């Protein structure tokens, strides 16, 4: 009987915390004679500003034929992400990495059962977004959020140079 109650309590706790994350990210069209697509890192920090989980990393993947790892050496230019935990993320997991993106609107959907959300327990967090371009600028945005959510929750931040509007929607 005690085992059944404990199992039910654990299932309810897991269900209460489960939430889908939807991140809408705009990369602005910057008029420049030498435009390079931005490197972008998205991660979650706890209330102590410690990195809890890496969510997304866009960087130059192909590289030059003579050096296919060329794009990796510029990851340190994502300074905030690099210092928080990017430098210790070896090897880079396929689940979070992707190629740099051209200007436009992008949606990153992370379902409640995704392993990237497993470390997020009840509490206060901050979604961090950082972008940097070669021959360009650097910009970091933050969006605070709290778990658990009982109903659909939406928060926004707006960039001024390397990032446009960013919206975080959390759905229980």
PALORO-791559 format. One record per residue: residue number from 1; residue in three letters; chain; x, y, z of N, C-alpha, C in turn. Coordinates in pm, whole numbers, plus 50000, padded with zeros to 5 digits. Example, Ala and Ser with C-alpha at 12.3 -4.5 7.8 and 13.67 -1.06 7.14 Angstrom:
// residues 2
SITE  pos  code  unit   n_xx   n_yy   n_zz  ca_xx  ca_yy  ca_zz   c_xx   c_yy   c_zz
SITE    1   ala     A  51319  49431  50780  51230  49550  50780  51320  49670  50780
SITE    2   ser     A  51285  49775  50708  51367  49894  50714  51290  50003  50787
***
This chain:
// residues 172
SITE  pos  code  unit   n_xx   n_yy   n_zz  ca_xx  ca_yy  ca_zz   c_xx   c_yy   c_zz
SITE    1   unk     A  50083  49880  50000  50000  50000  50000  50087  50125  50000
SITE    2   unk     A  50188  50129  50089  50276  50246  50095  50348  50266  49963
SITE    3   unk     A  50387  50154  49901  50458  50161  49773  50368  50221  49666
SITE    4   unk     A  50241  50184  49664  50145  50236  49566  50123  50386  49587
SITE    5   unk     A  50114  50429  49710  50095  50572  49739  50218  50651  49698
SITE    6   unk     A  50337  50598  49728  50461  50665  49690  50472  50675  49538
SITE    7   unk     A  50440  50568  49466  50444  50569  49320  50347  50672  49265
SITE    8   unk     A  50227  50677  49318  50127  50775  49272  50175  50917  49300
SITE    9   unk     A  50233  50940  49416  50284  51073  49450  50395  51115  49354
SITE   10   unk     A  50485  51023  49321  50593  51053  49228  50539  51085  49089
SITE   11   unk     A  50440  51010  49044  50380  51036  48914  50312  51173  48911
SITE   12   unk     A  50242  51207  49017  50177  51338  49024  50279  51450  49027
SITE   13   unk     A  50388  51431  49100  50494  51533  49106  50555  51553  48970
SITE   14   unk     A  50580  51444  48899  50639  51454  48766  50543  51525  48671
SITE   15   unk     A  50414  51489  48678  50314  51550  48591  50301  51699  48621
SITE   16   unk     A  50304  51738  48747  50289  51878  48783  50403  51962  48726
SITE   17   unk     A  50522  51906  48719  50637  51980  48670  50648  51979  48519
SITE   18   unk     A  50585  51882  48454  50599  51866  48310  50541  51987  48237
SITE   19   unk     A  50620  52040  48146  50576  52156  48068  50652  52157  47935
SITE   20   unk     A  50582  52198  47831  50645  52215  47701  50700  52356  47692
SITE   21   unk     A  50819  52369  47633  50881  52500  47612  50878  52531  47463
SITE   22   unk     A  50839  52652  47430  50840  52698  47292  50914  52832  47292
SITE   23   unk     A  51026  52838  47221  51107  52960  47215  51101  53014  47073
SITE   24   unk     A  51048  53134  47058  51047  53201  46927  51159  53303  46928
SITE   25   unk     A  51246  53292  46830  51367  53373  46824  51374  53442  46688
SITE   26   unk     A  51394  53572  46690  51410  53647  46567  51554  53691  46551
SITE   27   unk     A  51609  53661  46434  51742  53710  46399  51720  53822  46299
SITE   28   unk     A  51758  53945  46335  51730  54059  46247  51816  54057  46121
SITE   29   unk     A  51762  54119  46017  51834  54134  45891  51922  54258  45905
SITE   30   unk     A  52051  54237  45916  52147  54346  45935  52215  54375  45803
SITE   31   unk     A  52205  54497  45760  52269  54536  45634  52416  54564  45660
SITE   32   unk     A  52501  54480  45603  52645  54493  45623  52715  54438  45500
SITE   33   unk     A  52825  54499  45463  52898  54451  45346  52959  54314  45371
SITE   34   unk     A  52989  54283  45497  53046  54153  45531  52964  54090  45643
SITE   35   unk     A  52846  54041  45604  52755  53982  45703  52791  53836  45728
SITE   36   unk     A  52797  53799  45854  52816  53660  45894  52699  53621  45982
SITE   37   unk     A  52650  53501  45963  52540  53452  46047  52588  53439  46191
SITE   38   unk     A  52499  53468  46286  52542  53465  46427  52552  53325  46484
SITE   39   unk     A  52644  53311  46578  52647  53195  46666  52543  53227  46774
SITE   40   unk     A  52463  53129  46813  52358  53151  46914  52363  53039  47016
SITE   41   unk     A  52359  53076  47143  52350  52978  47251  52228  53011  47336
SITE   42   unk     A  52153  52908  47372  52037  52924  47459  52051  52823  47572
SITE   43   unk     A  52040  52870  47696  52054  52783  47811  51966  52832  47924
SITE   44   unk     A  51956  52751  48030  51875  52785  48148  51968  52796  48267
SITE   45   unk     A  51948  52903  48345  52021  52924  48470  51924  52918  48587
SITE   46   unk     A  51974  52876  48704  51891  52873  48823  51893  53009  48892
SITE   47   unk     A  51831  53018  49009  51822  53147  49080  51956  53195  49132
SITE   48   unk     A  52058  53107  49132  52194  53145  49171  52281  53179  49050
SITE   49   unk     A  52219  53194  48934  52287  53225  48807  52384  53115  48765
SITE   50   unk     A  52355  52991  48803  52437  52878  48761  52367  52806  48646
SITE   51   unk     A  52445  52764  48549  52390  52694  48434  52329  52562  48478
SITE   52   unk     A  52203  52541  48442  52133  52417  48474  52134  52325  48353
SITE   53   unk     A  52107  52382  48234  52099  52299  48115  52121  52380  47988
SITE   54   unk     A  52192  52320  47893  52211  52377  47760  52088  52337  47678
SITE   55   unk     A  52026  52432  47607  51909  52399  47526  51941  52396  47377
SITE   56   unk     A  52012  52497  47328  52040  52507  47184  52173  52576  47163
SITE   57   unk     A  52244  52531  47058  52370  52594  47020  52381  52590  46868
SITE   58   unk     A  52383  52708  46807  52399  52720  46662  52539  52774  46635
SITE   59   unk     A  52615  52704  46553  52749  52750  46519  52784  52702  46379
SITE   60   unk     A  52895  52751  46324  52940  52715  46190  52994  52573  46194
SITE   61   unk     A  52917  52481  46138  52948  52340  46151  53042  52288  46043
SITE   62   unk     A  53022  52327  45919  53099  52267  45809  53248  52294  45819
SITE   63   unk     A  53287  52416  45835  53429  52448  45840  53494  52435  45703
SITE   64   unk     A  53619  52460  45698  53692  52449  45572  53728  52303  45548
SITE   65   unk     A  53742  52267  45421  53772  52127  45388  53898  52077  45457
SITE   66   unk     A  53997  52164  45472  54121  52121  45535  54111  52117  45688
SITE   67   unk     A  54005  52179  45744  53987  52180  45889  53838  52179  45922
SITE   68   unk     A  53776  52060  45927  53632  52053  45952  53590  52103  46091
SITE   69   unk     A  53684  52123  46182  53653  52172  46317  53666  52324  46328
SITE   70   unk     A  53681  52391  46215  53705  52535  46211  53607  52615  46297
SITE   71   unk     A  53479  52584  46288  53378  52661  46360  53385  52648  46510
SITE   72   unk     A  53442  52540  46561  53448  52518  46705  53533  52621  46777
SITE   73   unk     A  53637  52670  46713  53728  52761  46783  53664  52896  46815
SITE   74   unk     A  53552  52927  46750  53486  53055  46776  53376  53045  46882
SITE   75   unk     A  53351  52927  46933  53249  52913  47038  53280  52998  47160
SITE   76   unk     A  53407  53018  47188  53445  53098  47306  53403  53244  47292
SITE   77   unk     A  53367  53286  47169  53317  53423  47150  53177  53441  47208
SITE   78   unk     A  53108  53332  47233  52982  53337  47309  53023  53342  47456
SITE   79   unk     A  53075  53455  47498  53146  53468  47626  53067  53423  47748
SITE   80   unk     A  52943  53470  47760  52864  53433  47878  52841  53283  47884
SITE   81   unk     A  52795  53227  47772  52770  53083  47765  52899  53004  47790
SITE   82   unk     A  53008  53048  47728  53136  52979  47740  53181  52973  47886
SITE   83   unk     A  53172  53087  47956  53216  53093  48096  53125  53013  48189
SITE   84   unk     A  52995  53013  48158  52899  52942  48244  52912  52791  48234
SITE   85   unk     A  52956  52740  48120  52965  52595  48108  52990  52544  47968
SITE   86   unk     A  52993  52633  47870  53017  52590  47733  53152  52524  47712
SITE   87   unk     A  53254  52575  47780  53389  52520  47761  53401  52377  47811
SITE   88   unk     A  53316  52337  47904  53323  52202  47957  53229  52105  47886
SITE   89   unk     A  53158  52153  47786  53062  52072  47712  53132  52000  47597
SITE   90   unk     A  53196  51887  47629  53270  51812  47528  53236  51665  47542
SITE   91   unk     A  53204  51599  47432  53177  51655  47299  53043  51727  47297
SITE   92   unk     A  53022  51809  47195  52896  51880  47182  52785  51781  47146
SITE   93   unk     A  52679  51777  47225  52572  51681  47197  52492  51718  47072
SITE   94   unk     A  52467  51621  46987  52388  51644  46866  52249  51698  46898
SITE   95   unk     A  52196  51662  47014  52060  51702  47051  52043  51853  47062
SITE   96   unk     A  52150  51926  47086  52136  52071  47103  52200  52151  46990
SITE   97   unk     A  52286  52092  46909  52361  52170  46812  52292  52177  46677
SITE   98   unk     A  52323  52285  46607  52272  52305  46473  52355  52411  46404
SITE   99   unk     A  52332  52426  46275  52406  52524  46197  52356  52665  46225
SITE  100   unk     A  52441  52763  46199  52400  52903  46210  52282  52926  46117
SITE  101   unk     A  52200  53025  46148  52079  53051  46070  52082  53191  46011
SITE  102   unk     A  52022  53206  45895  52012  53337  45831  51905  53419  45903
SITE  103   unk     A  51896  53549  45876  51793  53631  45940  51654  53573  45918
SITE  104   unk     A  51572  53582  46022  51436  53530  46014  51384  53492  46151
SITE  105   unk     A  51265  53433  46151  51200  53391  46274  51213  53240  46287
SITE  106   unk     A  51255  53194  46405  51277  53052  46430  51203  53010  46556
SITE  107   unk     A  51154  52887  46554  51084  52831  46668  51158  52707  46716
SITE  108   unk     A  51188  52705  46844  51254  52591  46907  51152  52531  47004
SITE  109   unk     A  51108  52411  46973  51010  52343  47057  51080  52235  47138
SITE  110   unk     A  51056  52237  47268  51114  52136  47357  50998  52077  47437
SITE  111   unk     A  50970  51952  47410  50858  51884  47476  50893  51849  47621
SITE  112   unk     A  50790  51834  47702  50807  51810  47846  50893  51688  47877
SITE  113   unk     A  50888  51587  47791  50965  51465  47819  51107  51469  47762
SITE  114   unk     A  51148  51583  47706  51283  51598  47651  51384  51594  47766
SITE  115   unk     A  51493  51519  47752  51594  51510  47859  51654  51646  47898
SITE  116   unk     A  51650  51744  47807  51705  51877  47841  51626  51945  47950
SITE  117   unk     A  51502  51905  47973  51419  51968  48076  51416  51888  48205
SITE  118   unk     A  51481  51774  48208  51475  51684  48324  51529  51747  48453
SITE  119   unk     A  51627  51835  48443  51687  51895  48563  51607  52013  48618
SITE  120   unk     A  51504  52055  48546  51425  52170  48589  51316  52127  48686
SITE  121   unk     A  51340  52148  48813  51243  52117  48919  51168  52246  48952
SITE  122   unk     A  51077  52241  49045  51005  52362  49086  51104  52468  49132
SITE  123   unk     A  51084  52591  49087  51172  52700  49129  51179  52811  49027
SITE  124   unk     A  51268  52906  49052  51287  53022  48965  51407  53000  48875
SITE  125   unk     A  51390  53034  48748  51494  53015  48648  51501  53135  48556
SITE  126   unk     A  51605  53136  48473  51619  53238  48370  51660  53171  48240
SITE  127   unk     A  51587  53201  48134  51625  53156  48002  51725  53258  47950
SITE  128   unk     A  51843  53213  47910  51947  53301  47860  51966  53277  47711
SITE  129   unk     A  51977  53386  47635  51999  53378  47491  52116  53470  47459
SITE  130   unk     A  52217  53418  47392  52333  53498  47355  52362  53478  47207
SITE  131   unk     A  52393  53587  47139  52428  53582  46996  52552  53667  46972
SITE  132   unk     A  52637  53619  46882  52758  53693  46846  52788  53666  46699
SITE  133   unk     A  52835  53769  46630  52871  53755  46488  53014  53798  46465
SITE  134   unk     A  53081  53727  46374  53212  53769  46329  53194  53902  46256
SITE  135   unk     A  53281  53997  46281  53271  54131  46223  53141  54200  46262
SITE  136   unk     A  53081  54156  46371  52954  54213  46417  52959  54238  46565
SITE  137   unk     A  52844  54233  46625  52835  54260  46767  52800  54138  46848
SITE  138   unk     A  52770  54163  46974  52734  54059  47070  52613  54111  47147
SITE  139   unk     A  52523  54020  47177  52406  54059  47255  52358  53941  47338
SITE  140   unk     A  52314  53969  47459  52259  53866  47547  52126  53916  47604
SITE  141   unk     A  52029  53826  47606  51898  53857  47662  51866  53754  47769
SITE  142   unk     A  51780  53792  47862  51736  53697  47965  51586  53709  47985
SITE  143   unk     A  51524  53595  48009  51380  53590  48035  51359  53506  48161
SITE  144   unk     A  51316  53568  48270  51290  53491  48393  51160  53412  48382
SITE  145   unk     A  51157  53295  48447  51035  53215  48453  51038  53131  48579
SITE  146   unk     A  50921  53083  48619  50907  53003  48739  50832  52875  48706
SITE  147   unk     A  50877  52766  48765  50809  52637  48751  50758  52595  48887
SITE  148   unk     A  50647  52527  48896  50565  52479  48787  50471  52589  48736
SITE  149   unk     A  50415  52566  48618  50313  52655  48563  50180  52580  48564
SITE  150   unk     A  50076  52651  48600  49944  52590  48606  49865  52617  48478
SITE  151   unk     A  49901  52725  48410  49838  52758  48283  49944  52814  48189
SITE  152   unk     A  49911  52825  48064  50006  52873  47963  50065  53007  48007
SITE  153   unk     A  50197  53015  47999  50269  53134  48044  50357  53184  47929
SITE  154   unk     A  50363  53316  47913  50443  53374  47805  50524  53492  47858
SITE  155   unk     A  50650  53498  47818  50737  53609  47856  50821  53648  47736
SITE  156   unk     A  50858  53776  47728  50930  53826  47611  51050  53910  47651
SITE  157   unk     A  51143  53918  47556  51257  54010  47567  51286  54058  47425
SITE  158   unk     A  51337  54179  47413  51367  54235  47282  51512  54277  47273
SITE  159   unk     A  51576  54231  47168  51714  54270  47142  51721  54403  47070
SITE  160   unk     A  51841  54458  47065  51860  54588  47000  51953  54579  46880
SITE  161   unk     A  52031  54470  46869  52126  54462  46759  52132  54323  46698
SITE  162   unk     A  52188  54227  46765  52210  54093  46710  52089  54002  46724
SITE  163   unk     A  52000  54035  46816  51878  53958  46837  51758  54049  46823
SITE  164   unk     A  51648  53993  46772  51522  54066  46768  51440  54025  46889
SITE  165   unk     A  51309  54012  46868  51221  53970  46976  51240  53821  47005
SITE  166   unk     A  51236  53788  47134  51243  53649  47178  51124  53627  47271
SITE  167   unk     A  51049  53519  47246  50933  53487  47328  50947  53345  47382
SITE  168   unk     A  50928  53331  47510  50926  53200  47575  50783  53171  47615
SITE  169   unk     A  50730  53060  47565  50595  53015  47602  50610  52879  47670
SITE  170   unk     A  50554  52869  47791  50558  52745  47866  50415  52698  47881
SITE  171   unk     A  50389  52574  47838  50255  52518  47843  50257  52391  47928
SITE  172   unk     A  50173  52386  48033  50171  52266  48118  50115  52145  48043
***
